[in-house]
C-alpha cells in the first residue's frame, strides 16, 4: 500500500519538534547534524513568535553525503563545546545524515568519553512530525539524562504543550504553573522562563506528573517506570472554569498532602471571576448572533477543551471537529470522550472540505483556514500554528484561557 501524500501539513518534521524542545530549555544546546536548509526551515516554520535560527549545525554538503559526515560531526561537537556555554549538547540528525548511515552514536560517545555531556537523538524527518520529535526528545531526556533523587513534596511535572509548534505553548505553561501553585503545589514546567535543565533533572523528584496532550504520555509513563512517579493524563488543555476546576481537583486528590480548604477557595474564586466576566458579555454575544454552529481544526492539545467550552459554557453546537496532529491511536478514545464525530487529518485539502461542508458559522483553527473562512464568509479565530497571532502571555487553557477565547470571538465577530 502506497503512502498518501499531504497537502500543506501544518507541523514540521521530527527534527523540528526536537529542536524546538531543546531550544526551550536553558542549559541545553541543540546541534543539528544535517544540511543547512534543515535548520533554517525549522527556524522559519513558525514565523511570528518563532524560535529563530541560532543553533550550531554541521552544515553537511555534497562532499559529506558522498564520503560520510561523521568526521565533520566530530569537529562540530568539539567546536560547539568550546564556544557555546551549556551543560548538555544534543545532537539531532536530519534525513541526509541518517540515509548515509553516519555513526552519530559513536561520535557522541567519543565526546562523552572525553568528559562532555552529549546526547544523540535520531530525528530524521521521515520518523514523523514535529510532535513525534518532541515526544522522542522528552523520552530520551528522561531515560538518558535524568537520575533518581529524593522526592520533593508537592512538585508537579507539567508536560504536553510542544514549544513553538503549539502556538500558545508559553502562555499555556505559565497559566498551568499559576494554577498548580494556586492550589498549594509546586509547578515544574521544564520549558520556558521558569523551567530549564534543573527542572528537567528534577522530574525524577516530583510527586506527580501531568500530561496535557498525547505527546507527553510517553515521558510520564517513563517517569513512572523508572522512578515510580504517578501521573494524570488530561484530554488536552482544560478551557474555562468547569474543566479547569475538575482537573485541579484531580491533581489535588493525587498529589498527597495539600490544604484542601485553601485549594477549594482558589478554585471557587477563579470560577467566580469567570462567571462575572461572562455575565458582562452575554448581551454582546446575543447581539452577535447568539448560539452558533462552529467548526474546529486544531491539534489535540486544544481541540477537546475548546469544543467542550463552546458547547457546555456557551451552548454552541459543533458542526465539524478535526484533530490535525495525528495523535497515537491509543490516546484517541480519551480525546473523543463525550464528543460527537471526530475526524483526524493532517491534509489541508481534506480539512478544508470537512469544514467547508459543515455549515459552520464560525471557525477555530490556524491561518491555513483563512481561505475556507473567507469562502463561507464567517469569522476565524486563530488558535493554532501557523498563525499571525502573537501569544506570548495569552493562551486558551485554564481559567483565563476561556476568557481569552471569548475576547477573540467577540473581536472577530465585530470585524467580520
C-alpha positions, 0 to 999 in steps of 0.5 A: 500500500502506497503512502498518501501524500499531504497537502500543506501539513501544518507541523514540521518534521521530527527534527523540528519538534526536537529542536524546538524542545531543546531550544526551550530549555536553558542549559541545553544546546541543540546541534543539528547534524544535517544540511543547512536548509534543515535548520533554517526551515525549522527556524522559519516554520513558525514565523511570528513568535518563532524560535529563530535560527541560532543553533550550531549545525554541521552544515553537511554538503555534497562532499559529506553525503558522498564520503560520510559526515561523521568526521565533520560531526566530530569537529562540530561537537568539539567546536560547539563545546568550546564556544557555546556555554551549556551543560548538555549538547544534543545532537539531532540528525536530519534525513541526509545524515541518517540515509548515509548511515553516519555513526552519530552514536559513536561520535557522541560517545567519543565526546562523552568519553572525553568528559562532555555531556552529549546526547544523540537523538535520531530525528530524521524527518521521515520518523514523523512530525514535529510532535513525534520529535518532541515526544522522542526528545522528552523520552530520551531526556528522561531515560538518558539524562535524568537520575533518581533523587529524593522526592520533593513534596508537592512538585508537579511535572507539567508536560504536553504543550510542544514549544513553538509548534503549539502556538500558545505553548508559553502562555499555556505553561505559565497559566498551568504553573499559576494554577498548580501553585494556586492550589498549594503545589509546586509547578515544574514546567521544564520549558520556558522562563521558569523551567530549564535543565534543573527542572528537567533533572528534577522530574525524577523528584516530583510527586506527580506528573501531568500530561496535557496532550498525547505527546507527553504520555510517553515521558510520564509513563517513563517517569513512572517506570523508572522512578515510580512517579504517578501521573494524570493524563488530561484530554488536552488543555482544560478551557474555562472554569468547569474543566479547569476546576475538575482537573485541579481537583484531580491533581489535588486528590493525587498529589498527597498532602495539600490544604484542601480548604485553601485549594477549594477557595482558589478554585471557587474564586477563579470560577467566580471571576469567570462567571462575572466576566461572562455575565458582562458579555452575554448581551454582546454575544446575543447581539452577535448572533447568539448560539452558533454552529462552529467548526474546529481544526486544531491539534489535540492539545486544544481541540477537546477543551475548546469544543467542550467550552463552546458547547457546555459554557456557551451552548454552541453546537459543533458542526465539524471537529478535526484533530490535525496532529495525528495523535497515537491511536491509543490516546484517541478514545480519551480525546473523543470522550463525550464528543460527537464525530471526530475526524483526524487529518493532517491534509489541508485539502481534506480539512478544508472540505470537512469544514467547508461542508459543515455549515459552520458559522464560525471557525477555530483553527490556524491561518491555513483556514483563512481561505475556507473562512473567507469562502463561507464568509464567517469569522476565524479565530486563530488558535493554532500554528501557523498563525499571525497571532502573537501569544506570548502571555495569552493562551486558551487553557485554564481559567483565563484561557476561556476568557481569552477565547471569548475576547477573540470571538467577540473581536472577530465577530465585530470585524467580520 
